[in-house]
């Protein structure tokens, strides 16, 4: 069957499944809309959490970054998975024990301040909106190629699908939809990886194939090292960035993961406190399946790309592929504008090199989606990958949009401005807020500032610098007061935003004289994506210092903190 027809069928069936689940699991109360009635099994919640968190950045962009960055991209593997250990051990059970619907609600009650709650809403919206931009980019990329729609049309189509099942079902509908989306995305990710690993190394397990050898006996990673050196890049397995930046980047992603509101609210859906920790553990298992496969996918994708465009020796005049003989997948991706060739020397060959002589520009976000085509896999596998990429982007977009809508309807409207609103009115407000958030996210998706994973990394940095420290101190430091928490969140968020704007130049119009004045050298070599770790330190330091020089929290708040952290009955047997 023709690829486009098959893709429409596969994607259409998955969309029908998502919408069907949303209708079946429609939320009828605010408890179901915000927390799925607190009745989700920990294994199911772990799977839904994995889908909620494994976004377009994980499915589409991370392996693309691994393909082009090599060893340096290990920061994404270490940071994003390590964050789940923090979440399981330090946050999830305690936040579930507190028993609220949202992160701002916890912060507002713990720091006995409506101002703290409002600042938390601000931090949540900034981080979540930044994150959702990456998902919209992934939706547009997947639609534009496989359904042969332009980027804008693909984005609008994705927005309509998210609107239908997220607005209708709330957390209840999203939870069961995300379970289905996890099944789709994990099959779509692992099946092509198994095929390609078998093709290149003869090993059906991609994680082992990465360390295997090609048909000529050369280890795959050694071949990649030689290939990149020949093309003028550094060795694939060698560290190319600064160690300080890698450490800061890893920590930013790690604590950003533990501070992401749309992930945290998933742990409010389970029946018991113990289930929250089990959910985080199961989520890590489900996430690990994809994350241990990603290095193989990225490495093999780059090898196939390099082998295609550079089939002969780099030094030979006829070593590069001619543009006229480019394969069908090359032509398909050219039509999307995400793969571009410029014949700089006029020889008709595609010269892929480091530096100004490079004639091939490849958007990193296409690597996972193009990989099955490059490897000449069956059309049904390519169609499955398209469905998986959309599932990853849609699942996380829905979770983020729910976090934004609950912050607006529950924390701002019911919690501050219309405390007497009925449950029916609050549910309507939540759905209206969700629709508004989708519209704003779609607008940002039309103007994405970078690769999906880069944009998402910025969102993690914003969450790391603002929300994570407030949660950690709220649970483990009873002496931090409301003034310290508010100033800490503002200092962390503000410093990170200023650093991002300063070095990304988003204040300026590209191509103008002002844009040319963007500083080139980062502070201590720390990139904007990694600055979240520094912002978190600023947040911690500000909150602790301000709390020491201002009035201590009320005694009942200090007892509340101890009650959250210490199980009931602890010390009774020993009399302590």
C-alpha positions in Angstrom: 0.0 0.0 0.0 1.2 3.5 -0.7 2.9 5.2 2.2 0.7 8.3 2.4 -2.5 6.2 2.4 -1.1 3.8 5.0 0.0 6.7 7.2 -3.4 8.3 7.0 -5.0 5.0 8.1 -2.6 4.3 11.0 -2.7 7.9 12.3 -6.4 8.1 11.8 -7.0 4.9 13.8 -4.8 6.2 16.7 -6.7 9.5 16.7 -10.0 7.7 16.7 -8.8 5.7 19.7 -7.7 8.8 21.6 -11.1 10.6 21.0 -13.0 7.4 21.8 -11.2 7.2 25.2 -11.9 10.8 25.9 -15.6 10.3 25.3 -15.6 7.2 27.5 -13.7 8.9 30.3 -15.3 12.3 30.2 -14.8 14.3 33.4 -18.0 15.2 35.1 -16.6 16.8 38.3 -13.6 19.0 39.1 -12.1 16.1 41.0 -12.1 14.0 37.8 -11.0 17.0 35.7 -8.0 17.8 38.0 -7.0 14.5 39.5 -9.0 11.7 37.7 -10.9 11.1 40.9 -7.7 9.9 42.6 -8.5 6.4 41.5 -5.7 5.6 39.0 -3.7 2.4 39.6 0.0 3.0 40.1 1.1 0.9 37.1 -1.4 2.7 34.9 -0.3 6.0 36.3 3.3 5.1 35.7 2.6 4.4 32.1 0.5 7.6 31.7 3.3 9.6 33.4 5.9 8.2 31.0 3.7 9.3 28.1 3.1 12.6 29.7 6.8 13.2 30.1 8.2 11.5 27.0 7.4 14.4 24.7 8.3 15.3 21.2 11.7 16.2 22.6 12.2 12.6 23.8 10.7 10.8 20.8 11.6 13.1 17.9 14.4 15.4 19.0 16.6 13.6 21.6 17.9 11.0 19.2 18.5 13.7 16.7 20.7 15.5 19.2 22.5 12.3 20.0 23.0 11.8 16.2 24.7 15.1 15.8 26.3 15.7 19.3 27.4 12.2 20.1 28.8 11.8 23.6 27.8 15.3 24.7 24.1 14.5 24.3 24.4 12.0 27.2 23.3 15.0 29.4 19.8 14.4 28.2 19.8 10.7 29.2 21.4 11.4 32.6 19.4 14.5 33.4 15.9 13.5 32.4 16.1 10.0 33.9 17.9 11.1 37.0 15.2 13.6 37.7 12.7 10.8 38.1 14.8 9.4 40.9 14.6 12.7 42.7 10.9 12.9 42.0 10.2 9.4 43.4 12.3 9.8 46.5 12.0 13.5 47.5 8.7 14.9 46.1 6.0 12.6 44.9 4.9 10.9 48.1 5.0 14.1 50.2 3.0 16.1 47.7 0.4 13.3 47.4 0.2 13.2 51.2 -0.5 16.9 51.3 -3.6 16.1 49.3 -4.1 19.1 47.0 -4.9 19.4 43.3 -2.1 21.6 42.0 1.5 22.7 42.7 0.6 26.4 43.3 -2.0 25.2 45.8 0.7 23.4 47.8 3.0 26.4 47.6 0.2 28.8 48.7 -0.8 26.7 51.7 2.7 25.8 52.7 4.0 29.3 52.6 0.7 30.7 54.0 0.5 33.3 51.2 -1.7 34.1 48.3 1.2 36.0 46.8 3.3 32.9 46.9 0.5 31.0 45.2 0.2 33.7 42.5 4.0 33.7 41.9 3.9 29.9 41.6 1.2 30.2 39.0 3.4 32.7 37.1 6.4 30.3 37.2 4.2 27.3 36.2 2.7 29.2 33.2 6.1 30.4 32.0 7.7 27.0 32.2 4.8 25.1 30.8 4.2 27.4 27.8 7.9 27.2 27.0 7.7 23.4 27.1 4.6 23.2 25.0 6.3 25.1 22.2 8.5 22.1 21.7 5.5 19.8 21.4 3.9 22.0 18.9 7.1 22.0 16.8 7.1 18.2 16.9 3.4 18.0 15.8 4.1 20.3 12.9 7.2 18.4 11.8 5.4 15.0 11.9 2.3 16.2 10.1 4.2 18.2 7.4 6.1 15.2 6.3 4.0 12.2 6.6 0.6 13.6 5.8 2.1 16.0 3.2 0.6 19.0 4.8 2.4 22.3 5.4 3.8 23.0 8.9 1.0 25.4 9.8 -1.8 23.1 8.7 -0.2 20.2 10.6 0.0 22.3 13.7 -3.6 23.4 13.5 -4.7 19.8 13.1 -2.8 18.7 16.2 -4.4 21.6 18.1 -7.9 20.4 17.2 -7.1 16.9 18.4 -5.7 18.0 21.7 -8.6 20.4 22.2 -11.1 17.6 21.8 -9.8 15.0 24.2 -8.1 17.3 26.7 -11.0 19.8 27.1 -13.6 17.0 27.2 -11.8 14.5 29.4 -9.6 16.6 31.7 -7.1 14.6 33.8 -9.4 11.5 33.7 -9.6 11.4 29.9 -5.9 12.4 29.5 -4.8 9.7 31.8 -6.3 6.8 29.8 -5.5 8.5 26.5 -1.9 8.7 27.6 -1.8 5.0 28.4 -2.8 4.3 24.8 -0.3 6.9 23.5 2.5 5.2 25.5 1.7 1.9 23.8 1.7 3.6 20.4 4.9 5.6 20.9 7.0 2.8 22.5 6.1 0.4 19.6 6.8 3.1 17.1 10.2 3.8 18.7 11.5 0.3 19.3 10.3 -1.6 16.2 12.3 0.5 13.7 15.3 0.3 16.1 15.1 -3.5 16.1 14.9 -3.5 12.2 17.9 -1.2 11.8 20.0 -2.8 14.5 19.5 -6.1 12.7 20.4 -4.5 9.4 23.6 -3.0 10.6 24.9 -5.3 13.3 22.9 -8.5 13.1 21.7 -8.0 16.7 17.9 -7.5 17.2 18.5 -5.7 20.6 19.4 -2.1 19.7 21.0 -1.5 23.1 23.5 -4.3 22.3 23.7 -3.5 18.6 25.1 0.0 19.5 28.2 -1.8 20.9 28.2 -4.4 18.1 30.1 -4.5 14.8 29.2 -3.8 11.2 29.3 -6.5 8.5 33.0 -5.8 7.8 33.9 -6.4 11.5 34.4 -2.7 12.4 32.7 -1.7 15.7 29.8 0.7 14.9 31.0 3.4 17.3 34.6 3.2 16.0 33.2 3.6 12.5 31.2 6.7 13.6 34.4 8.2 15.2 36.3 7.8 11.9 33.4 9.1 9.8 33.1 12.3 11.8 36.8 12.9 11.9 36.9 12.5 8.1 34.1 15.0 7.7 35.9 17.5 9.9 33.9 17.0 13.1 35.2 15.7 16.4 35.1 12.1 17.4 31.5 10.8 18.1 32.4 9.3 21.4 34.6 12.1 22.6 33.5 15.0 24.9 33.5 18.3 22.9 31.8 20.7 25.3 33.1 22.0 28.7 32.8 19.8 31.7 31.2 22.6 33.8 28.5 23.2 31.3 27.8 19.5 31.0 27.4 19.2 34.8 25.2 22.3 35.0 23.1 21.2 32.1 22.6 17.7 33.6 21.6 19.2 37.0 19.3 21.7 35.3 17.5 18.9 33.4 17.5 16.7 36.5 15.9 19.1 39.0 13.8 20.6 36.2 12.2 17.2 35.7 11.5 17.0 39.4 9.9 20.4 39.3 7.7 20.1 36.2 4.1 20.8 37.2 2.4 18.7 34.6 4.4 15.7 35.8 3.9 16.4 39.5 0.1 16.6 39.2 0.1 13.0 37.9 1.0 11.9 41.4 -2.2 13.5 42.7 -4.3 10.9 40.8 -3.4 7.8 42.8 -5.4 6.5 45.8 -2.6 6.4 48.4 0.7 8.1 49.3 2.6 4.8 48.8 1.1 4.6 45.3 2.8 7.9 44.4 6.3 6.4 44.9 5.3 3.2 43.1 4.0 5.3 40.2 7.3 7.1 39.9 9.2 3.8 39.9 7.0 2.3 37.2 7.3 5.5 35.2 11.1 5.1 35.3 10.8 1.6 34.0 8.6 2.6 31.1 10.8 5.6 30.3 13.9 3.5 30.5 12.7 1.3 27.6 12.9 4.4 25.3 15.9 6.0 26.9 18.1 3.0 26.6 17.1 2.7 23.0 17.7 6.3 22.1 21.6 6.2 21.9 21.3 3.3 19.4 18.7 5.1 17.3 20.7 8.3 17.2 24.0 6.6 16.4 22.5 4.4 13.7 20.5 7.2 12.2 23.7 9.3 11.7 25.6 6.4 10.3 22.9 5.8 7.7 22.7 9.5 6.9 26.5 9.8 6.4 26.7 6.6 4.4 24.0 7.9 2.1 25.4 11.3 1.4 29.1 10.3 1.6 29.3 6.8 0.2 33.0 7.2 -0.9 36.2 8.6 0.6 36.0 12.3 1.7 39.2 13.1 -0.1 38.0 11.7 -3.4 36.3 14.1 -5.9 33.5 11.6 -6.5 33.2 10.5 -2.9 30.0 12.5 -2.2 26.6 11.7 -3.6 25.4 13.7 -6.6 22.3 15.8 -6.1 20.7 14.3 -9.1 21.0 10.8 -7.7 19.6 11.7 -4.2 17.2 9.1 -2.9 13.5 9.4 -2.5 13.6 10.1 1.2 15.9 13.1 0.5 13.4 14.5 -1.9 10.5 14.0 0.5 12.1 15.8 3.3 13.3 18.6 1.0 9.6 19.5 0.4 9.1 20.2 4.1 12.0 22.7 4.1 13.7 20.8 7.0 16.4 19.4 4.7 18.2 21.9 2.4 21.0 21.6 -0.1 23.0 24.5 -1.5 25.6 23.7 -4.2 28.3 26.2 -3.1 31.0 24.9 -5.4 28.8 24.1 -8.4 30.0 20.5 -8.7 26.5 19.0 -8.3 27.6 16.9 -5.3 26.2 17.0 -1.8 29.2 18.0 0.3 28.5 17.4 4.0 31.3 19.0 6.0 32.0 21.0 9.1 32.3 24.7 8.5 31.4 27.1 5.8 31.9 24.6 3.0 29.0 22.5 4.2 26.2 22.3 1.6 23.7 20.2 3.5 21.5 21.5 6.3 19.6 18.9 8.3 17.0 19.9 10.9 17.9 17.6 13.8 14.2 17.0 14.6 13.8 14.9 11.4 16.3 12.2 12.2 14.0 9.8 14.1 11.2 10.3 11.6 13.5 10.0 8.5 15.5 7.1 9.9 13.1 4.3 8.7 13.0 5.8 5.3 16.8 6.1 5.1 17.1 2.5 6.1 14.4 1.5 3.5 12.1 -0.2 6.0 8.6 -1.3 5.1 5.9 1.4 4.7 4.0 0.2 7.7 7.0 0.8 10.0 7.3 4.4 8.6 3.6 5.0 9.2 3.9 3.6 12.7 6.8 6.1 13.4 4.6 9.0 12.3 1.8 7.9 14.7 4.4 7.5 17.5 5.8 10.9 17.0 2.4 12.5 17.1 1.4 10.4 20.2 4.5 11.7 22.0 3.9 15.3 21.2 0.1 15.2 21.8 0.4 13.3 25.2 2.8 15.8 26.7 1.0 18.8 25.2 -2.2 17.6 26.8 -0.6 17.3 30.2 1.0 20.7 30.0 -2.2 22.4 28.9 -4.0 20.7 31.8 -1.4 22.1 34.2 -1.9 25.6 32.8 -5.7 25.4 32.8 -5.9 24.1 36.4 -3.5 26.9 37.5 -5.8 29.5 36.0 -9.2 28.0 37.0 -8.4 26.4 40.4 -5.6 28.6 41.7 -6.4 32.0 40.3 -10.1 31.9 39.8 -11.4 29.7 42.6 -8.5 30.2 45.0 -8.2 34.0 44.7 -10.7 35.9 42.6 -14.0 34.0 42.7 -13.9 31.8 45.8 -17.6 31.2 45.8 -17.8 29.8 42.3 -19.8 26.6 41.9 -18.2 23.3 40.9 -20.0 23.5 37.6 -18.7 27.0 37.0 -15.2 26.0 37.9 -15.3 23.1 35.5 -16.5 25.4 32.7 -13.7 27.9 33.6 -11.2 25.1 33.4 -12.3 24.1 30.0 -12.3 27.7 28.7 -8.8 28.2 30.2 -7.7 25.0 28.4 -9.0 26.3 25.1 -7.2 29.6 25.6 -4.0 27.8 26.5 -4.2 25.7 23.3 -4.6 28.9 21.3 -1.6 30.6 22.9 0.5 27.4 22.6 -0.4 27.1 18.9 0.7 30.7 18.2 4.1 30.0 19.9 4.3 26.8 17.9 4.1 28.8 14.7 7.3 30.7 15.8 9.5 28.1 17.6 12.8 29.5 18.7 14.9 26.3 18.2 15.0 22.6 18.0 12.3 20.9 20.1 14.7 19.5 22.6 16.5 22.9 22.9 13.2 24.6 23.7 12.2 21.9 26.1 15.6 22.2 27.8 14.9 25.9 28.4 11.6 24.9 30.0 13.3 22.5 32.3 15.7 25.2 33.3 12.8 27.6 34.2 11.1 24.9 36.3 14.5 24.0 37.9 15.1 27.6 38.9 11.7 28.5 40.2 9.4 25.6 41.2 11.8 22.9 42.4 13.5 24.9 45.1 10.2 26.1 46.5 8.9 22.5 46.7 12.1 21.1 48.2 12.3 23.8 50.9 8.6 23.5 51.5 9.0 19.9 52.4 12.4 19.7 54.0 13.0 23.2 55.6 10.4 24.3 58.0 12.2 27.6 58.6 11.7 29.1 55.1 8.9 31.7 55.3 6.6 33.2 52.7 8.8 36.3 52.0 11.8 34.1 51.4 9.8 31.7 49.1 8.4 34.5 47.0 11.6 36.4 46.6 13.5 33.1 46.0 11.1 32.1 43.2 11.2 35.5 41.6 15.0 35.7 41.8 15.5 32.2 40.3 13.0 32.7 37.5 14.1 36.3 36.8 17.8 35.5 36.6 17.2 32.5 34.4 14.9 34.5 32.0 17.4 37.4 31.8 20.2 35.0 31.0 18.2 33.2 28.3 17.1 36.5 26.8 20.5 38.0 27.0 22.3 35.1 25.2 19.4 34.0 22.9 18.7 37.5 21.8 14.9 37.1 21.8 14.5 40.7 22.7 15.9 41.6 19.3 14.7 41.2 15.8 17.0 38.8 13.9 19.1 40.5 11.2 19.0 43.9 12.9 22.0 45.8 14.3 20.8 45.1 17.8 20.7 41.4 17.1 24.4 41.6 16.1 25.2 42.9 19.6 24.1 39.6 21.4 27.0 38.5 23.6 29.0 35.5 22.1 30.6 34.2 25.3 28.5 32.6 28.0 29.3 33.2 31.7 31.9 30.6 32.7 30.9 28.7 29.5 27.4 27.9 30.8 24.8 27.8 28.0 21.3 29.3 28.5 19.9 25.8 28.5 22.1 24.9 31.5 21.6 28.0 33.5 18.6 26.6 35.4 21.0 24.9 37.8 22.5 28.3 38.6 19.1 29.9 38.9 18.1 27.2 41.4 21.1 28.0 43.6 20.1 31.7 43.4 16.5 30.7 44.5 17.7 28.5 47.4 20.2 31.2 48.6 17.8 34.0 48.4 15.0 32.2 50.2 17.2 30.9 53.0 18.9 34.3 53.6 15.7 36.3 53.5 14.0 33.8 55.8 16.8 34.2 58.3 16.4 38.0 58.5 12.6 38.1 58.5 9.9 36.7 60.8 9.9 32.9 61.2 6.9 30.9 59.8 4.0 30.4 62.2 4.3 27.4 64.5 1.3 25.6 62.9 3.1 25.8 59.5 6.3 24.3 61.0 4.2 21.5 62.4 2.5 21.1 59.0 5.9 20.6 57.4 6.9 18.0 59.9 3.6 16.2 59.5 4.1 16.0 55.7 7.5 14.5 56.0 7.2 12.2 59.0 4.7 9.2 58.8 2.0 9.0 61.4 3.0 7.1 64.5 6.7 7.4 63.8 8.7 7.1 67.1 5.8 5.8 69.1 7.4 2.4 69.7 10.6 3.9 71.1 8.9 6.8 72.9 10.6 9.4 70.7 
